[in-house]
Amino acid sequence: MGSDANRTFEIKAFLDRSGWGEARLSWLGQDASTRRYGRLAKADGTTALLMDAPLVEDDPCTPTMSAEERLAGGWNKQSRLAASRVEAFAAIGGWLRDHGFSAPAIYAGDSSLGLAIIEDFGTLKEFARLIEKGADEVTLYTAAASALADLHALETPRQLHALGRDWPILDFDDLALNVNASLFANWFPKQDARMRMMDADYARWERELAVLLDRARDFPRELTLRDYHAENLIWLPEREGRARIGLLDFQDAVIGWDAWDMAMLVQDARREVSPAAYSAAIKTYLDRTGKSEADFLERLSIIGTLNALRIVGIFSRLIVRDHKPRYLDFLPRQKLLLARNLEHPSAAGMAAFVRDTAPFIFEEAK
């Protein structure tokens, strides 16, 4: 029996054990990771989602793993820290629900198989789809920023438990930041020959990146969901307060920075966020948290720069190594976001490096 047939058998047996064996299963669009989702529909109209996250990725990082072990252990240990595990989704989702957020309830789960049946928030409720259909962008982004402020007001968990397993919440540390941001220097010149990197340029890159990492190290830490953007946020207006924001794709949560999730929200790699929505989100977050605007905007620039470098590098790698040309469509916006972040005085050194090695990034941003 082939692997696909084996997986089909495992899914069928899991659904039977969980009381969903007679439900109709319709697979949805492929997730950007090794996960996929399907909608389950019973004859009485009850629905749920099947999360299929097979254990095919490298193991996640552990709290005691050394830098050498992480560097030798693959991408998940070096950079991502997680590994698309259903126990992570269940553990973090449970903590979020306990604190009044709308994360999907877990109806059944098997961490040894990488399968879970979760709450279905419904169709076409993602921020991105609603805005395409004319929903008020400012209202949605204000609500998302308000929920983010509520999240950052809570004490950050360090270890959670679900589906019979403990799940640590790890620090997104210097190694992870370095490996991620370095995707830019390693892959963008291969994607765009206009950026020419000599040995001296790589040495300069390391120096300027170290400056950004030093600044990030001094910033206060917050629980960071990592993928807090319009494709993963669900609008649930029938609920109240922070619960109006349905949360998805949070299983990679780490101890990061307030500015990371805000950068993901207002500096979206896949859609242009209007100036009005951008400003409303920032103002709402600052009003609700009482944080210094100047300090927060500095964090947003530094963390936003590191994140933009990461995403430009990821898209370039997908284009060059993985032969996925559709990511060419996303690169212009991401380069624009990088240029905007580099305008802040705190990123002056990296801005000068990019101007000297890839001036077209700033020229195209005008």
N, C-alpha and C positions, 0 to 999 in steps of 0.2 A: 504494500500500500504506500503510495507516495506521500510526501509531506503535506500537500494540500488536502488530500483525502483524510490524513490523520487529523489535521486541524479541524476539518468539517465534522469529523466524528467527535472530537473533544468538545466542540461548541454545542453540538446536538445533545450530548450527554449532560453538559453543564446546564443547558436550558431545561432539560427534562427534570433534573434534580431541583432546579430553582422554581419550578412551577410555570415556566414559560415555554414549555416544549411545543405547545399547540399554537403559539403566536406566529404570525407572519413576520418574516425577517426580510427587510429591504436595506441593502447596504448603501451607505451615503458616500459622498465624495471622500477620496483618500485624504487622511491627515498628512501633514507635512513630515511626520515622523514615521516610525514603524507601526504606529497604532492605526486602527481603522474603527469606524463606528457603523452600526446598523440600527435602524428603528424597528422595534418590536411592537406589534399591534395584535391585541387579543380580540376575539369576536365581540366582546362587550364594549369595545372602543378604548379600553385601557392601553396606554402606550408606555414604553420605556426605551432606553438606548442600551445596546450591547456595546461595551468597550472591549475590543480585541487587541491586546497588547502582548503579543507572544514574547517569550524570553529569549530574544535573538540578539539583543545588544550586549556590549561589554557590561560587566558588573559596575554598579555605581561606586563612587568614592566612599571611603569610610572615615570616621573622625580621627583615627589613629594612623592613617596612611601618610608616609613620608613623601616629600617632593620627588625624590628619586623613584619611588614606587609608582607615583602618579604619572610621571613622565614616561615610564616604561609600560604603563598599563592601558594606554589608549585614551581616546577623546573624552569619554564620560568621566574618567578619573581626573584628567588634567583640567578640563574646562567646564563641562556641563555639570558635573558632580552627581547628577541623577541618572536614571536609565529607563524612563518610561514605564515605571512599575505601578501596577494597580494598587498596591498597598500604600504607595506614596500619595496617589490620588485620593484614596479613601481616608488616610490619616489627616492630610492637610485639609481636605474637604470637610471632614468631621469637625476639626478645630474651627474652621471658618463658620460653619453652621452654628456651633456652640456660641459664637460671638455675634450672631445676628446677621451674617452674610448669607447670600443665596448661592451656595455651592450644591451641585446635584446630590441628592440623597443616594446612598448605596443600598440597593434592594438585595443584592447577592454578590458575592465575590469569591474568587479562588486565586490567591496570589501565586500558587505553584503552577497554575496554567496561564496566568496573565489574562484573566477574564473577569468582567464585572457587568452587572446590570444596574444602570443608574437612572436617575430621574430625567425625564424628557421635558425640557423647557419649552418645546414647541418649535415650529418652523418660521423662518424669515423674521426672527426677532433680533438678530445680530445688529449692533449699531450700524455697521457698514451697509447692510441691506436696507435698514429703515431710512437712513439718510439718503440713499439712492432713490427711495420712493417719496422723499419730500419731508421726512420728519425733521423737527427743529434740532439742528446740530448743537446749538448752544445749550439747550435743555439737557441733552444727553451727556455732553461733556462736563457740564456742571455737576450733574448727579454722579458721574464716574469719579470726578475729583473729590467730591464730598465723601464718597465711600472710601477712597484711598486715604483721606485724612483720618477717617475713623479707624482704618486698619493700622495706621502708623501711630495711633494713640495707645495701642495695646502693647502689653509686655510680649516680647518676641519669644515664641516657644523654641526649645532646643531639641526636644525629642518627643515624638508622637507615636501612637500605637493604633493599628487597625489590621483587620484580617489576620490576627494572630502574630503579627510581626511589628517590631519597633522600627521607626523611621527617623533618622537624625536630620535636623535642619542645619546644614553646614554653612560656614563662612565662604562667601565668594571672595577669595583672597587674591593676593598679588599674582600668584601663579595662574589662577583662572583668568584674571584680567589681562595678564601679559599674553597668554596663549590666544585669547580671543582677539585682542586688538592687533596682534601680530599677523593675523590673517590678511590684513590690509597690505602690509609690506611684502608678504610672501606670495600673494595671489593677484592683487590689483595690477601690478606691472605686467603680469602674464596675460591679463585680460585686455589691457589698454597699453599698447606699445609707446604711447606718448609719455608715459611715466617711466623714466630710465633711472635705474638704481645701480650705482657703482658701490664698491666696497666702502668708500668714505660715506656714502649716503646711508648705507645700512648701519654704520657706526653712529652716525648722527641720529638716525631713527631710534636706536636703542637709548640714546641719551635723552631725547625729547619724550619718549614714552615713559622713561623712568621718572621724569618730572611729573607727568600726569598721575602715575601710580603713587608717587609720594603724596600728592595732594589728596587723592582718593582715600589713602590710608588714614588721613586725619579727619575725614568726614564722619559724622555720627551714623550709626548703623540702624537699619530697620528691616523688618520682614519684607522681602521683595518677591512678588509673584512671577516676575520676569516676562510674561507675555500678556501684559495688560493693555490691549489695544482693540480697535473697533471690530475686528473679526472674531474676537473671543469674549466680548461683552454682550450680554443679552438684556434687553429692556423688558422689565417686569413691572409695569406701572401700577398693577393691581396690588402690589406689595408696598410697604412703607419704608422710608429712610434708606439705609444702606442695603436693605434687602431688595430694593428695586433693581439692583445691578446683579444679574446672573453671571456667575464666574465660571469660566472654563479654562482648561490648559494651565493649571496651577501646580501640577505635580513636581515641577522643577524648582519650587520655591527655595530660596536661600536667605541667609543673612546678608543683605546688600545695603542699598541706599534708597532713601525716599525719591531721589531724582531719577533712579533707574526706571521705576514704573511710570513716573510722570513723563519721562522721555519717550517711553514706549507708547504712551497715550497720545501726547501732543506732537510727537515727531514720528508719525506713523510711516513705516516703510512702504505701505501699499496704498495709501490714500492721502491726498492733500487736506490737512486740517485748516479750516478757515482761520484768519487772524482773530475773528470774534470768538470762536470756540476756544482757540489757544489761550487768549487773554482771560476769558471767563474761567477756564479750568485752573489756571495759575492763581488768579485772584481768589477763587473759592477755596482752593487748598490752603493758601496763606491765611485767609480770614479764619478758617476753621482750626488751623493748627497754631496760629500765632507766631509762626516762624519768621525770622528776618528775611525780607525780600531779597536784599543784596546777597546774603549768605546762600539762600536757596538758588538764586540765579547763577551764582558761581558753581554750585554743585551741579546744577542742570547743565551748564556748559561743559564741565570736566567729564562728568559721567555721560552726558550726551555725546561728547566727542569720542570717548572710548567705545560707546555703543555704536555710533555711526561708523567708526573705523572697522569694528567687528562685522557689521552687516554688509558694508561694501566688500570686505574680504570674503564673507560667506557667499554673497551673490556671485562674486568673481570666480570663486572655486566651483560653484555649481555650474557656471557657464563653461569654464575651461576644462576642469577635470571630469565633471559628471555629464557634460554635453547636454545642458538644459538651457537652451537659448532664450526661453521665455523670461528668464531673470534679467535679460537685457532691458526689459520694459520697466523694471523697478530701479535700475541703477541711477538714472538721472535724478529722481527724487532723493535717493539716499545720498548722492554726492552733494545735492543742494543742502540737505540737512547737515551734512558734515561742514560745509562752508559756513552755514549760519552759526553753528556751535563754535567754530574757530574764530568768530568775530569777537568773542568775549576776551578781555585783557588777560584773564587767567590762563588762556590757552595760547598765548602769543608765540611761545617757542615752537609748538607743533604747527601753528598756522604758518610760521616762516618756513618750516621744513616743507610743508605741502605746497606753498607758493613757489619754492625753488625747484621741487621735483615734479610737481603736477599742477602748474599754474592754471591749466584749463579748468580745473575744478572750480576755482573762483571766477574765472571768466564766464563760464557757462551758468553760474549762479546769478549773474546780473540781470 
